[in-house]
């Protein structure tokens, strides 16, 4: 689709899961290599593009399972944003909790790691919006 004809209303949407374990108060991040969308991306929350056939939450649950082997509940939307350098790219961050499965890197993740929410900025090579960082603080 040639989106250059549109000035508004058309976005490439991706959903990101802040996978949280309330027992340990830790969140899950993954390490990708050679991300086709963001060459500087190394550590990130599990994420994926969405389709038209199902709800966004369905696609996010499938992406999380495909990257971590975890089954999750999608709890709430935390934040949504576009990017100054790519305004047609919309990211929606969701809080997710674990309901089962095992924790193991899969799909585009070559490694996964449980960290304290306050540690996330030291692992990410891309910036995180201050609203996301503020939300992560309340999880500890």
N, C-alpha and C positions, 0 to 999 in steps of 0.2 A: 504494500500500500504506500503510495506517495503522500506523506503527511504534509508536505510543503504547501499544499493547497489550503490547509486548515490553519486558522489563527488561534482557535481555542476549541475546547471540548474533546480533544483527542490526546490520550496519554498511553504510554506503555506502562502498565501497572505491574509492580511486583510486591509480594507480601513477604515480610520478614518475621521470624518467630523468635521472640525472647523466651527461650525455653528455660523455665525456672523450676528448681526443686525446693519447695518450701521447707522440707525437712533439714536440708543442709544450707539453705539460703544462698545457693550457688546458681549461676547461669551457664549455659552451654554455648561455646563458640566453636567454630570450625576453621580449618586452614585449607584454603583452596590454592591451586597452582594454575597459572595460565588462564585466569578468568577471561572469557571472551568479551565481557561487557565492561570491565574495569581493570585495566592492566596493572594498576597499583594495588589492587585488592589482594590481601593475603589472609587476614583473619576477618571473620564476619559471623553474623547470626545466620542460622539456616534460612534460606530464602528460595523463592522461585517465582517464575512468571505464572500468570493465571490464564485460564481459558474462559470460554463463554458458556460451556455446558453445565457447570456446577457453580456453587457458591465459592467465594474467595477462600473461605475457611477450609473447604474440602481440599483445594489445591495446596494450601499451606500445610495441612496435615500430611498430605502425600509427599510433599517436598521434604518435610522434616524426617519422615520415616525413610525416605530414599537416601538421605544424607547421614542419618544417625541410627537407624533401626528402632527409634523410639516411637511409641504411640502417644499422642498428646491430645489434650483438650485445649481448644482455643477459648481463652477466657474473655479478653476485651481488647479493643483497639487502644493502643498507647499513644500513637502519634502518626501523622501522615505528613509527607513533605515532597516538594519538587527540588530540583538541584539547579543552582545558578548557571552551571555550565551546560545543563541539559534539561531545559524546562519541560520537555514533553515526557519526562521520566518521573513517575509518581511512585513513591514507596510508602507502604502502609505497615507499621510496626504493630505486632500483636503480642500480648502476654499469653504464653502457653504453659501448661503444666503437664507433667508426665502422668500417664495412666498405665504404662506397661512397656515391654520391650527391653532390648539390651542396648547399651551404649557402645557403638562402634562406628568408626568412620566408613562412609560408603559414598557412592556417587561421585560428585565433584569434590567432596571433602577427602583430603589425604590424612587429616588428623583432626580429632576433636578434643576439647579440654573443658573441664568444669573450672570456673573461676568465680571469685567474689565480684558482685556487680560493680563495686568501686574500682576494680582493676581493669575494666574493659578498655579504657583509653590507652593503656600502655601496650595493648595487644593489636589494636586496629591501626592500619596504615592509612585509612581514610578517616575523615573527620566525622564525628558524631554530633548531631544537633544538641545544643544545651538542654533542650526539653527532654530528650532521651536520656541524657546523663543524669538529669535531676530525677527522672522517674526511677532509674536504676538505683539511686541512693536509697529510695524508700523501701527497696526489696531486702536490704541488709538488716 
